[in-house]
Amino acid sequence: MLLVKNMNNLIKLNFWAIFFVTLLSSYDARAGRFLIPRDNNVIAVLNRVESLEYIIPRDDIKVFVWNMYKGGKDTWSKDFKTLIKDKDILLLQEVLTVPHMTKEIMKDSARTYYIATSFIDKKRNYARTGVATASQFEPVRVGWQRSYYREPVIKTPKMVGVVEYDLTGTDKNLLTLNIHAINFVSTRKLKHMVKAALDEASRHDGPVVFGGDFNTWSKKKLRMLSSLMNRYRYKAVSFAKDGRMKTFGNILDHVFIRDLKVKKSMVYNAIEGSDHKAMEVHLAF
């Protein structure tokens, strides 16, 4: 038992060591490599489609959630094209506006993509990175929330995309929260970011989908997230044959819902286009 505990501690120590070495090797403080956009420049629109429909059918809302690893895997392009077919709403994390990702997004004739930008990378030709919410339906509102706390060393924030859609047969709108949570910080700082998004949603009178990469890589962070979601009356979507990415044995990616019913849920366990596995959820209001 002691040996197992020491091995786990060693793995965690190596994880943190590799993280900080990677950050320090990529960060040029003098050059100010990473730019945080002003408030009026956070949202970037890619692939504007003018002929979007306006009202989502409320009895079968197909939501797709995926951290795409900045398109860094060999099969990302092929998997992306396959996976997004017939989906009503895409909640995407680690979107990076480099040519190979932008090219595939621009091929999507059905959807407009709204990127909530975490930061802009000067060394990658001023590419934006952040979360993107996309749909074949025109949103009622597009917004964002920036994390109050920032990642260590590189001092960059993380984002929540806040996008609202009209639903058929009701005066209620669907609110989507798309999160790539702050990562290498304490549970308290992660809680601050998630709670801020939940407080935003508490002012919304209607159903809510809250999905993405919550970076819950410790049991303490998972317990915090579960407790917080319960307090705000959200239900976690469960998955059969659950191959979602884990760190230290803890699942990172989640989908939570309020005032919605799950009709179907699945994880694309066989897809290798990212280090994270994509999730699909069919919902009804």
Buried (B, 14 or more C-beta within 10 A) or exposed (E): EEEEEEEEEEEBEEBEEEBEEEBEEEBEEEEEBBBBBEEEEBBBEBBEBEEBEEBBBBBEBBBBBBBBBBBBBEEBBEBBEEBBEEBBBBBBBBBBBBEEBBEBBEEBEBBBBBBBBBBBBBEBEEBBBBBBBBBBBBBBEBBBBBBEBBBEBBEBBBBBBBBBBBBEEEEBBBBBBBBBBBBBBEBEBBBBBBBBBBEBBEEBEBBBBBBBBBBBBBEBBBEBBBEBBEEBEBBBBEBEEBEBBEBEEBBBBBBBBBBBEBEEBBBBEEBEBBEBBBBBBBBEB
